[in-house]
Amino acid sequence: MARILDIVFRRQVVEPPIPICPDHKIEMHLRGKMGRPTRFSDMSQETYTVIYVCPVIDCDHSKEVEQARSQIAVPGKPPRRPEYSRRGH
């Protein structure tokens, strides 16, 4: 309901890149992803869903975040890789 009110009143809500658990006020952990980011030159954009869960035991809060990545070639700079594909995460 709060999101609908934000859209109706045209409020600009800044959400953190990593969701916060509403009960424990800590960052959620990345659980997985659905979909596949663009990897080929003939694809310009792809949407995928990233799933976060609360790390506290017996907490049932989770959040799905939709992300759209574009594959735009910038000379000398590779595109930013998603968090789940980075080593050490």
DSSP file (Angstrom, degrees, kcal/mol; ACC not computed):
  #  RESIDUE AA STRUCTURE BP1 BP2  ACC     N-H-->O    O-->H-N    N-H-->O    O-->H-N    TCO  KAPPA ALPHA  PHI   PSI    X-CA   Y-CA   Z-CA
    1    1 A M     >        0   0    0      0, 0.0     4,-2.1     0, 0.0     5,-0.2   0.000 360.0 360.0 360.0 -38.5    0.0    0.0    0.0
    2    2 A A  H  >  +     0   0    0      1,-0.2     4,-2.0     2,-0.2     5,-0.1   0.878 360.0  52.9 -63.9 -36.5    2.8    2.4    0.8
    3    3 A R  H  > S+     0   0    0      2,-0.2     4,-1.9     1,-0.2    -1,-0.2   0.890 107.0  52.0 -66.3 -38.3    4.3    1.9   -2.6
    4    4 A I  H  > S+     0   0    0      1,-0.2     4,-2.6     2,-0.2    -2,-0.2   0.913 109.1  50.0 -63.4 -42.7    1.0    2.8   -4.3
    5    5 A L  H  X S+     0   0    0     -4,-2.1     4,-2.6     1,-0.2    -1,-0.2   0.879 107.9  53.9 -63.7 -37.4    0.8    6.0   -2.3
    6    6 A D  H  <>S+     0   0    0     -4,-2.0     5,-2.6     1,-0.2     4,-0.3   0.894 111.2  46.0 -62.9 -38.6    4.4    6.9   -3.3
    7    7 A I  H ><5S+     0   0    0     -4,-1.9     3,-0.7     3,-0.2    -2,-0.2   0.916 113.4  48.8 -69.4 -43.2    3.3    6.4   -7.0
    8    8 A V  H 3<5S+     0   0    0     -4,-2.6    -2,-0.2     1,-0.2    -1,-0.2   0.921 118.5  38.4 -63.4 -45.2    0.1    8.5   -6.5
    9    9 A F  T 3<5S-     0   0    0     -4,-2.6    -1,-0.2    -5,-0.2    -2,-0.2   0.378 109.3-124.0 -89.0   5.2    1.9   11.4   -4.8
   10   10 A R  T < 5 +     0   0    0     -3,-0.7     2,-0.3    -4,-0.3    -3,-0.2   0.877  46.8 171.5  54.8  44.6    4.9   11.1   -7.0
   11   11 A R      < -     0   0    0     -5,-2.6     2,-0.8    -6,-0.2    -1,-0.2  -0.641  32.2-134.4 -82.7 141.2    7.3   10.7   -4.2
   12   12 A Q        -     0   0    0     -2,-0.3     2,-0.5     2,-0.0    -5,-0.0  -0.856  25.0-170.1 -97.0 106.0   10.9    9.7   -5.0
   13   13 A V        -     0   0    0     -2,-0.8     2,-0.7     2,-0.0    -2,-0.0  -0.857  12.2-147.9-101.1 125.8   11.9    7.0   -2.6
   14   14 A V        -     0   0    0     -2,-0.5    -2,-0.0     0, 0.0     0, 0.0  -0.834  14.7-163.3 -94.9 115.1   15.5    6.0   -2.6
   15   15 A E        -     0   0    0     -2,-0.7    -2,-0.0     1,-0.1     0, 0.0  -0.789  23.2-112.9 -97.6 141.1   15.9    2.3   -1.8
   16   16 A P        -     0   0    0      0, 0.0     4,-0.1     0, 0.0    -1,-0.1  -0.338  24.9-117.3 -67.3 153.9   19.3    0.9   -0.7
   17   17 A P  S    S+     0   0    0      0, 0.0    -2,-0.0     0, 0.0     0, 0.0   0.840 108.2  44.3 -61.9 -32.2   21.1   -1.4   -3.1
   18   18 A I  S    S-     0   0    0     12,-0.0    11,-0.0    34,-0.0    12,-0.0  -0.968  99.0-119.8-112.4 123.0   20.8   -4.2   -0.5
   19   19 A P        -     0   0    0      0, 0.0     9,-2.6     0, 0.0     2,-0.4  -0.178  20.1-132.4 -62.5 153.7   17.4   -4.5    1.2
   20   20 A I  B     -A   27   0A   0      7,-0.2     7,-0.2    -4,-0.1    34,-0.1  -0.883  21.7-113.6-106.9 136.7   17.1   -4.1    5.0
   21   21 A C     >  -     0   0    0      5,-2.9     4,-1.9    -2,-0.4     5,-0.2  -0.533  20.6-142.9 -67.6 129.1   15.1   -6.5    7.1
   22   22 A P  T  4 S+     0   0    0      0, 0.0    -1,-0.1     0, 0.0    -2,-0.0   0.790  96.0  39.6 -67.3 -26.6   12.1   -4.6    8.5
   23   23 A D  T  4 S+     0   0    0      1,-0.1    -2,-0.0     3,-0.1    -3,-0.0   0.895 127.3  27.9 -87.0 -44.1   12.2   -6.5   11.9
   24   24 A H  T  4 S-     0   0    0      2,-0.1     3,-0.1    32,-0.0    -1,-0.1   0.557  90.2-136.1-100.7  -9.8   15.9   -6.7   12.6
   25   25 A K     <  +     0   0    0     -4,-1.9     2,-0.3     1,-0.2    -5,-0.0   0.851  62.4 121.5  56.9  39.4   17.2   -3.6   10.7
   26   26 A I  S    S-     0   0    0     -5,-0.2    -5,-2.9    -7,-0.0    -1,-0.2  -0.886  71.5 -88.1-125.4 161.0   20.1   -5.5    9.2
   27   27 A E  B     -A   20   0A   0     -2,-0.3    -7,-0.2    -7,-0.2     2,-0.1  -0.418  43.3-124.8 -68.5 139.7   21.1   -6.0    5.6
   28   28 A M        -     0   0    0     -9,-2.6     2,-0.3    26,-0.1    26,-0.2  -0.447  22.4-117.6 -80.2 158.7   19.6   -9.1    3.9
   29   29 A H  E     -B   53   0B   0     24,-3.1    24,-2.6    -2,-0.1     2,-0.4  -0.732  28.3-104.7 -98.0 147.5   21.8  -11.7    2.3
   30   30 A L  E     +B   52   0B   0     -2,-0.3    22,-0.3    22,-0.2     3,-0.1  -0.559  37.3 176.9 -70.7 125.4   21.7  -12.6   -1.4
   31   31 A R  E     -     0   0B   0     20,-3.4     2,-0.3    -2,-0.4    21,-0.2   0.829  52.1 -61.6 -97.9 -42.9   19.9  -15.9   -1.8
   32   32 A G  E     -B   51   0B   0     19,-1.4    19,-3.0     2,-0.0    -1,-0.4  -0.981  43.7-107.7 177.6-172.6   19.8  -16.3   -5.6
   33   33 A K  E     -B   50   0B   0     -2,-0.3     2,-0.4    17,-0.2    17,-0.2  -0.970   9.4-151.4-141.9 155.5   18.7  -15.0   -8.9
   34   34 A M  E     +B   49   0B   0     15,-2.8    15,-2.7    -2,-0.3     2,-0.2  -0.996  66.6  22.1-126.6 134.7   16.2  -15.8  -11.6
   35   35 A G  S    S-     0   0    0     -2,-0.4    13,-0.2    13,-0.2    -2,-0.1  -0.543  81.1 -95.1 103.4-174.5   16.8  -14.8  -15.2
   36   36 A R        -     0   0    0     11,-0.4     3,-0.1    -2,-0.2    11,-0.0  -0.976  26.0-125.1-148.1 127.7   20.0  -14.0  -17.0
   37   37 A P        -     0   0    0      0, 0.0    10,-0.1     0, 0.0     2,-0.1  -0.277  48.3 -80.3 -69.2 162.7   21.7  -10.7  -17.7
   38   38 A T        +     0   0    0     31,-0.3     8,-0.1     8,-0.2     3,-0.1  -0.362  53.7 160.8 -66.6 139.2   22.6   -9.8  -21.2
   39   39 A R        +     0   0    0     -3,-0.1     2,-0.3    -2,-0.1    -1,-0.1   0.420  49.3  74.5-134.0  -6.5   25.7  -11.4  -22.5
   40   40 A F  S >  S-     0   0    0      1,-0.1     3,-1.3     3,-0.0    31,-0.1  -0.813  76.0-123.8-119.6 155.0   25.4  -11.1  -26.3
   41   41 A S  T 3  S+     0   0    0     -2,-0.3    -1,-0.1     1,-0.3    30,-0.0   0.758 108.8  57.8 -68.6 -24.9   25.8   -8.3  -28.7
   42   42 A D  T 3  S+     0   0    0      2,-0.0     2,-0.5    -3,-0.0    -1,-0.3   0.567  94.9  76.7 -84.0  -5.9   22.4   -8.7  -30.3
   43   43 A M    <   -     0   0    0     -3,-1.3    28,-0.1     1,-0.1     3,-0.1  -0.886  54.3-178.9-103.2 131.9   20.7   -8.3  -26.9
   44   44 A S        +     0   0    0     -2,-0.5    27,-1.8     1,-0.3     2,-0.3   0.795  66.3   5.1 -99.5 -32.9   20.4   -4.8  -25.6
   45   45 A Q  E     - C   0  70B   0     25,-0.2     2,-0.3    -8,-0.1    -1,-0.3  -0.994  55.4-174.5-154.4 145.9   18.6   -5.3  -22.2
   46   46 A E  E     - C   0  69B   0     23,-1.7    23,-2.1    -2,-0.3     2,-0.4  -0.996  15.9-142.3-140.6 142.6   17.5   -8.2  -20.0
   47   47 A T  E     + C   0  68B   0     -2,-0.3   -11,-0.4    21,-0.2     2,-0.3  -0.876  24.0 170.0-106.4 137.5   15.5   -8.2  -16.8
   48   48 A Y  E     - C   0  67B   0     19,-2.7    19,-3.1    -2,-0.4     2,-0.5  -0.962  28.4-122.2-142.3 162.1   16.2  -10.6  -13.9
   49   49 A T  E     -BC  34  66B   0    -15,-2.7   -15,-2.8    -2,-0.3     2,-0.4  -0.898  15.6-158.0-111.2 130.3   15.1  -11.0  -10.3
   50   50 A V  E     -BC  33  65B   0     15,-3.1    15,-3.0    -2,-0.5     2,-0.5  -0.912  12.1-149.3-106.6 132.5   17.5  -11.0   -7.4
   51   51 A I  E     -BC  32  64B   0    -19,-3.0   -20,-3.4    -2,-0.4   -19,-1.4  -0.897  12.8-172.4-109.9 127.0   16.2  -12.7   -4.2
   52   52 A Y  E     -BC  30  63B   0     11,-2.9    11,-2.5    -2,-0.5     2,-0.3  -0.895   0.9-169.6-115.1 146.8   17.4  -11.6   -0.7
   53   53 A V  E     -BC  29  62B   0    -24,-2.6   -24,-3.1    -2,-0.3     9,-0.2  -0.939  30.9-102.8-131.9 156.2   16.6  -13.2    2.7
   54   54 A C        -     0   0    0      7,-1.9     5,-0.2    -2,-0.3   -26,-0.1  -0.616  23.7-144.4 -76.8 134.4   17.2  -12.2    6.3
   55   55 A P        +     0   0    0      0, 0.0     2,-0.2     0, 0.0    -1,-0.1   0.586  67.6 106.4 -77.9  -8.5   20.2  -13.9    7.8
   56   56 A V  S >  S-     0   0    0      1,-0.1     3,-1.6     2,-0.1    -2,-0.1  -0.515  81.6-107.3 -73.8 135.4   18.6  -14.2   11.3
   57   57 A I  T 3  S+     0   0    0      1,-0.3     3,-0.1    -2,-0.2    -1,-0.1  -0.365 101.2  13.6 -63.6 138.7   17.5  -17.8   12.1
   58   58 A D  T 3  S+     0   0    0      1,-0.2     2,-0.5    -2,-0.1    -1,-0.3   0.613  91.7 131.3  68.4  17.0   13.7  -18.3   12.1
   59   59 A C    <   -     0   0    0     -3,-1.6    -1,-0.2    -5,-0.2    -5,-0.2  -0.881  40.2-166.5 -97.8 129.7   13.1  -15.0   10.3
   60   60 A D        +     0   0    0     -2,-0.5     2,-0.3    -3,-0.1    -1,-0.1   0.307  43.5 123.7 -98.9   8.0   10.8  -15.4    7.3
   61   61 A H        +     0   0    0     -8,-0.0    -7,-1.9     2,-0.0     2,-0.3  -0.520  28.9 159.9 -76.4 133.8   11.4  -12.0    5.6
   62   62 A S  E     -C   53   0B   0     -2,-0.3     2,-0.4    -9,-0.2    -9,-0.2  -0.952  20.8-154.7-143.3 163.4   12.6  -12.1    2.0
   63   63 A K  E     -C   52   0B   0    -11,-2.5   -11,-2.9    -2,-0.3     2,-0.5  -0.993   6.3-150.2-145.6 134.9   12.6   -9.5   -0.8
   64   64 A E  E     -C   51   0B   0     -2,-0.4     2,-0.5   -13,-0.2   -13,-0.2  -0.913  15.3-168.3-104.1 128.5   12.6   -9.9   -4.6
   65   65 A V  E     -C   50   0B   0    -15,-3.0   -15,-3.1    -2,-0.5     2,-0.4  -0.970  12.0-144.4-119.5 123.3   14.3   -7.0   -6.5
   66   66 A E  E     -C   49   0B   0     -2,-0.5     2,-0.4   -17,-0.2   -17,-0.2  -0.735  20.5-173.7 -87.9 133.0   13.9   -6.7  -10.2
   67   67 A Q  E     -C   48   0B   0    -19,-3.1   -19,-2.7    -2,-0.4     2,-0.5  -0.967  13.3-158.6-126.9 143.0   17.0   -5.4  -12.1
   68   68 A A  E     -C   47   0B   0     -2,-0.4     2,-0.4   -21,-0.2   -21,-0.2  -0.986  11.3-167.6-121.0 125.7   17.5   -4.5  -15.7
   69   69 A R  E     -C   46   0B   0    -23,-2.1   -23,-1.7    -2,-0.5     2,-0.4  -0.918   5.7-153.6-114.4 138.1   20.9   -4.5  -17.1
   70   70 A S  E     -C   45   0B   0     -2,-0.4     2,-0.9   -25,-0.2   -25,-0.2  -0.868  11.5-141.2-108.8 144.2   21.9   -3.0  -20.4
   71   71 A Q        +     0   0    0    -27,-1.8     2,-0.5    -2,-0.4   -32,-0.1  -0.799  36.4 161.2-103.9  89.2   24.9   -4.1  -22.5
   72   72 A I        -     0   0    0     -2,-0.9     2,-0.4     2,-0.0    -2,-0.1  -0.947  37.8-127.8-114.0 122.7   26.2   -0.9  -23.9
   73   73 A A        -     0   0    0     -2,-0.5    -2,-0.0     6,-0.0     0, 0.0  -0.548  25.5-175.2 -74.1 123.4   29.7   -0.8  -25.1
   74   74 A V  B >   -D   77   0C   0      3,-0.7     3,-2.1    -2,-0.4     2,-0.1  -0.986  35.1-109.4-116.5 123.5   31.8    1.9  -23.6
   75   75 A P  T 3  S+     0   0    0      0, 0.0    -2,-0.0     0, 0.0     0, 0.0  -0.293  98.1   0.1 -57.5 124.1   35.3    2.2  -25.1
   76   76 A G  T 3  S+     0   0    0      1,-0.1    -3,-0.0    -2,-0.1     0, 0.0   0.440 114.7  90.6  82.0  -0.1   37.9    1.1  -22.5
   77   77 A K  B <   -D   74   0C   0     -3,-2.1    -3,-0.7     3,-0.0    -1,-0.1  -0.967  65.2-143.5-133.9 119.1   35.4    0.2  -19.7
   78   78 A P        -     0   0    0      0, 0.0     3,-0.1     0, 0.0    -5,-0.0  -0.432  36.2 -95.0 -74.1 154.1   33.8   -3.2  -19.2
   79   79 A P        -     0   0    0      0, 0.0     2,-0.2     0, 0.0    -8,-0.1  -0.351  47.4 -94.7 -66.8 150.9   30.1   -3.3  -18.0
   80   80 A R        -     0   0    0     -3,-0.1    -3,-0.0     1,-0.1     0, 0.0  -0.453  39.9-134.5 -67.1 132.5   29.5   -3.6  -14.3
   81   81 A R        -     0   0    0     -2,-0.2     5,-0.1     1,-0.1    -1,-0.1  -0.631  25.1-101.6 -88.4 148.5   29.0   -7.2  -13.2
   82   82 A P    >   -     0   0    0      0, 0.0     3,-1.2     0, 0.0     4,-0.4  -0.258  32.1-110.6 -65.2 157.1   26.2   -8.1  -10.8
   83   83 A E  G >  S+     0   0    0      1,-0.3     3,-1.4     2,-0.2     6,-0.1   0.866 114.5  57.5 -56.6 -41.0   27.0   -8.8   -7.1
   84   84 A Y  G 3  S+     0   0    0      1,-0.3    -1,-0.3   -52,-0.0     5,-0.1   0.708 103.2  54.1 -68.9 -18.0   26.3  -12.5   -7.3
   85   85 A S  G <  S+     0   0    0     -3,-1.2    -1,-0.3     2,-0.1     2,-0.2   0.480  86.3 101.2 -95.2  -2.1   28.9  -13.0  -10.1
   86   86 A R  S X  S-     0   0    0     -3,-1.4     3,-1.1    -4,-0.4     2,-0.1  -0.574  79.5-108.5 -84.2 145.9   31.8  -11.4   -8.3
   87   87 A R  T 3  S+     0   0    0     -2,-0.2    -1,-0.1     1,-0.2    -2,-0.1  -0.443  99.8  27.7 -71.9 144.3   34.4  -13.6   -6.6
   88   88 A G  T 3         0   0    0     -2,-0.1    -1,-0.2     1,-0.0    -2,-0.0   0.503 360.0 360.0  86.3   4.4   34.4  -13.7   -2.8
   89   89 A H    <         0   0    0     -3,-1.1   -59,-0.1    -6,-0.1    -2,-0.1   0.394 360.0 360.0-111.4 360.0   30.6  -12.9   -2.4
